[in-house]
Amino acid sequence: QAELGKPQRNCYTLPGFDFAYGLYIERTDGGVPEAIGHWNTIKPRTGLTRNMPRDFITMNRGALKAGYTTAREFNLYYKAKDIRRKDDEYSRFKRSPPKVPADMTYGMPARPSTPFFDVLQHKYKELWMEQQRALTAALRVEKKKKDKLRETRTTVLRKQPVPVKEESFWHLPHLEKVWSTWLNSETLSKLACV
């Protein structure tokens, strides 16, 4: 029955103070003293031997010294004398050590310090202004090149007029022969008078 004047309880009673919630693991569950006082480290494996790759250079040299020449003889020699590489020989650093210059320093080089005297003199402003002036001049020259009109024959002739031909007297072609004969007769009569 429910107690008079109190709400009905629908929960379970809690266990005592010596009760531990969660999963209890024998090896690791020792509380704070276990965590502080012991190092749970992984013990090194003793029976692990690395299977090194075959040393074909040494085996080939031995096969040649023995007088073998064909591929079948070489394979039989490999099966008979299985020579493996040594552990330090197969090391990554032994095979290709990093080639670094003696005077090399690691990391990014520091930015050179800004000369304080140049900042006080406003030198950077002056440099920027010179760059802007040069850029403006270059744009002006470019614009002049674009605005230049195409030259026509008339503009070229105005700049460089054609040389004037020397004036020569024009004669009718059919009178040319008569004129030359008349000129000859006239010169002859003059010569006769003199």
Salt bridges, closest charged atoms under 4 A:
GLU3 OE1 - LYS6 NZ 3.69
ASP82 OD1 - ARG54 NE 3.01
ASP82 OD2 - ARG84 NH2 3.14
GLU126 OE2 - LYS125 NZ 3.95
GLU151 OE2 - LYS159 NZ 2.49
GLU186 OE2 - LYS190 NZ 3.74
